[in-house]
């Protein structure tokens, strides 16, 4: 079950004046181990994909979509909870989870020790061949790049303040949530969207 997540980078506000004008590139390469050599000494070529994310000042870039993986429903309702800190899914209500989970991942760029505010839609609907499923209880994992700054709004999604801790000013954060699975949920893919907003201060 894949959850494609468009994000909103508006309103992005800058209360500071000068940022590095150059582009900073964060390079992430996925390495695939070569196939084991046959006893005859023959070898086969393999390919390795490479990825790059270009982060510009006062921007927000989606790196990965949120993915709850695959589940087997039950005759009773249950939940699938995706922890953004470790990409682990846990279930309730006799729901069986199959395969891996992946939190949504975003990147931005400011300056070290500057403040950003992050807000996430409180809930969204996942639409598919059966009854609509709700995803709510959204959670954010910002460590180690962003440090939470208490501001009286509580913990979670409500326009929280964070201090940029990374030396480069580039930061990453992950978003997870809870999927409410209905009893006897019809099989097939379900998709929805939610909005992530970052305000630079």
HELIX and SHEET records of a PDB file:
SHEET    1   A 2 UNK A   2  UNK A   3  0                                        
SHEET    2   A 2 UNK A  66  UNK A  67 -1                                        
SHEET    1   B 2 UNK A  24  UNK A  29  0                                        
SHEET    2   B 2 UNK A  50  UNK A  55 -1                                        
SHEET    1   C 5 UNK A  60  UNK A  64  0                                        
SHEET    2   C 5 UNK A 104  UNK A 109 -1                                        
SHEET    3   C 5 UNK A 170  UNK A 181 -1                                        
SHEET    4   C 5 UNK A  78  UNK A  83 -1                                        
SHEET    5   C 5 UNK A  88  UNK A  91 -1                                        
SHEET    1   D 6 UNK A  60  UNK A  64  0                                        
SHEET    2   D 6 UNK A 104  UNK A 109 -1                                        
SHEET    3   D 6 UNK A 170  UNK A 181 -1                                        
SHEET    4   D 6 UNK A 133  UNK A 141 -1                                        
SHEET    5   D 6 UNK A 124  UNK A 128 -1                                        
SHEET    6   D 6 UNK A 190  UNK A 191 -1                                        
SHEET    1   E 2 UNK A  70  UNK A  72  0                                        
SHEET    2   E 2 UNK A  96  UNK A  98 -1                                        
SHEET    1   F 4 UNK A 146  UNK A 149  0                                        
SHEET    2   F 4 UNK A 160  UNK A 164 -1                                        
SHEET    3   F 4 UNK A 115  UNK A 120 -1                                        
SHEET    4   F 4 UNK A 196  UNK A 200 -1                                        
END                                                                             
